[in-house]
Amino acid sequence: MVWFSKSSKKKKSLETGDSDIGVCGWILVLFSILLTLLTLPLSIWMCIKIVKEYERAIIFRLGRILRGGAKGPGLFFILPCTDSFINVDMRTITFDIPPQEVLTKDSVTVSVDGVVYYRVQNATLAVANITNADAATRLLAQTTLRNVLGTKNLAEILSDREEIAHSMQSTLDDATDDWGIKVERVEIKDVKLPLQLQRAMAAEAEATREARAKVIAAEGEMNASRALKEASLVIAESPSALQLRYLQTLNTIAAEKNSTIIFPLPIDMMQSFMKH
């Protein structure tokens, strides 16, 4: 709680600025104003600056951030001798995380890369608290990717990419908050497995498909045998059913080919026709 309170006070101090530049500082400021007035209208071009819609300007007066924090967009004035400024781009920036060799929780080495979307949320903190916010965010994204994936096994990495990306985004956002950075989104692009592991997984998938095909074929044969058993029971109970089957077969053959067909018939069937 003490650390959080100190951090909050520091942020507030940076954002509001500090105008306590001392007596010597005010003398230099007055001298700069006087010099500007004496060199008008030429000095006006050195005093007027323009900040674009997607930018913010951090003005330093004698090394201190000017009260009010970031300026812009629009016009603002600086004193040519005592003031300097830094423009900060507030647009969303994307960068690719280079492929990282990661040892998973179940001791499998994988290569994973990703992409990060971030923007500067507080221009004052991005300038005052860190030398290069972009480079620091890139390096932190690489280490965070390795740390997060190191706690997962291979199956989780392959199936829970969205959860891993959300975990990375939350971790990065918290870590870069003091830099004035807002991490908006993290995506896992590709997970590359060792070639030997790819072959093993392909062989396992092929074996699984073959086993499933055998099970389906066995179920089909079992259903067919049940149907034959039921048909044999029906024929055994009713001999006329077998005769009807003979007649249906003759009708089918005669319809397909117009030729003489010799078809064996049981004697009892012929006797029943002869009686009629």
N, C-alpha and C positions, 0 to 999 in steps of 0.2 A: 504493500500500500504506500510506503514511503517513496519507493522508486517511481511508482505510477504518479504520485503527486508531484515529484520533482520533474518528471517528463512532461506533465501537463503544463506546469509553470513555464518550462523552457519553450514549449510550443507557443504558448500565449505570448511570451516575451518576443519571440521571433516574428510572430504575425503582426503584433501591434507596433513593433519597432521601438527604438530608444533614441531620444533626441538629446541625451546628456553628452554633448561633445566637448564640454569644458569651455573655459574662457578663450584659450588659444584657438579652439575650433570655431567659435563664433567670430573671432577676429578674421580668420581665413575666409569664412562664409561672407562676411561683410565686404572684405576685399574683393572676393569673386563677384559679388553683386555690383560693386562699383566698377570693376573692370568691364563687366558686361554692359553696363549703362554707357560707359565711355566709348565703347566700340560699336554701339548701335549704328546702323542696322545690320552690320556684318555678323555680329555675335548672335543674332536671333536664329540664324541657321544652325548654330552649334547648340542652341538651347532647346529647340523644339524637336521632339522625337515622336515617332508614330509606332503604335503597337497594333498588330493585326488582331482580328477577331479571335483567332485560335492561339494567341500568345499572351503572356503576362510578363511584365518587366519588373525586376527587382532592382531598386535604386539604392546605391551605397553612397552615403555622404561621409567623407573622411573615414571610410572603412566600416561605418555602421549602417545597418539597414534603416532606410528612412521610415519614419512613422507612417503607419497605414498599410505596410506590407506591399504586396504585389500591385502593380498599376496596370490598367488597361481593361479592355481595348480602347483605342482612340489616341488622342494627343496628350502629351505630358511634357513638362519643362524640367531641365536639369541645369545646374550651374557648371560651366565648362571647366573650372579649375578644381572644384572640390567633389563633384559628383561623377559617379560611373554607374553603369547599369548592365544587367544581363537579361537577355530575352529567354524565356522558357516556353517550349512548345507544349501545349496542353492536349494535343490530339492523341488518339489511341495509337500505340506503337506495337508492332508484332515482331517477333524474332523466333527463329528455330532453335530448339535445344539440340546440340550435336548428339549423334548416337552415343549412348553411355553403356559401357560393359558393366552389367549388374549381376551379382551373385544372389539368387533368390533364397528364400527361407529353406527350401528343400534342395539346396546346393546345385542349382542349375544355372549356368551362365547364359544370359540373354543380352541382346543389344536392343536398346529402346531409345527412341527419339520422340520429340514432341514439339509443340508450338505454344507460345505464351502471348497473351494480349494484355497490355497494361497501359496506363496513362498517368500523367502527373496530376495528382489531386490537389496538392498544396505546393505551389511554386516556391514559396519562401523556404520551406523545409528541404525541398529538393536541391536548393542552392546552398543553404547554410549548413546542413547536416552531413552532407556527403560530397566527395570530390566529383565522382562520376556515377550518377544514379543508374544510367543505362547499363554500364559495364558491371556494376555491382549486382543489379537485378539478373543479368544473364548468368553470372557465376553462381549466384544463389539458386537459380532455377536448376542448374546442373546438379548441384549437391543435394537439393531437395528431391529431385527425381531419383537419385541413387538411394537416398535414405528411405524414401517411401516404399520403393520397390523391394528394398532389402528386407522389409517386414512381411512381404507377401510370398506365397508359393506360386509355382508356375501356373497352376490351374486358375488361381485368383487373378493373375496378371492377364491371362488370355480372356477371361470371362467378365471381369469387373473393371474394364477400362474407365467407364464413366465415374465410378466411385473413386478410383485412384486419382483421376484428373481433378475431381472435386476436393479431395484431401490435399493435393498439391496446391490448388488455388487458395484454399483456406490458410495453409501454412505460409505460403509466399506473401499473401496479403497482410498477415499479422507481422511478418518479419520486416516488410518494407514500409510499414505504417509510419515509422519515425523518419523515413526519407521522403515522405509526402507522395508515395507511390500507391496507386490503386490497381491491384491485379484483378482484371475483369474476368479472365477465362484462361483455362489451361486445357490443352487437348493432347492425348497420346496418339501419335501418328502411326508408328509401326513398331512391331515386336518381332525381332529376328531371332530364330532359334538356331543352334548349331546344326550343321548338315546331318551329322550322325543321329541327332535327336529327331530331326524331321523324318528321316527314313524309318526310325523305330516307330514313330507315331503313325506314319502312313501304313506300315505293316500291321500295326495293331488295329487300325481302322478297317483294313482289308479283311483281316481275320474276323472282325466283328460282323462285317457285311456277309461273309461266307457262312458264318454260324447262323445268322438270321435267315439266310436263304434256305439253309438245310432245315431249319425249324419249320419254315413255311411249307416246304416240300413235304416234310413228314406229316404236317397237319392235313395237307391236301390228300395224301395217300390214305390217311386214317379216315377222313370223311368219305373218300371213294369206297373204301372197304366196308364202311357202315352202310352206304347206299346199296352196294351189291348184296350184303347180307339181308337187308330189308327186302330187296327184290326177290332173292331166292326164297325167302319165307312166304312171300305173296304167291309165287309160282307153285311152291309146294302145297299151299292150301287150296289153290284153284288151278287145275290143269288147263282149263280153257284160256287162262292168261298166257300160257306158253304158245298155244295155237294162235291167239291174237297177235302175239309178237312175231310169229312166222309170217302171218299175212301182211303185217305192216312192213316187214323187211322186203317181201316180194313186191309190194306196191312201190316202195322207194327205189328198188333196183330197176323196175320196169319204167319208171318215170325218167330215170337218168339215161338209160341206154335201150334203144329199140332193137333188141336181139333176143334169140332163143336162150332161155335160162333153164338149166337143170338144177333143181333145188330139192334136196332130200326132205321128205316129210315122214313123220311117224306113221306106222300102220294104223294105229287107233284113230288118227285124224282122218285117214283115207276111208276107213270103215264108216266113220260118222257121215262123210259126204255120200258114200255109196248107199247108205240106208235111205237118204233123202232122194 
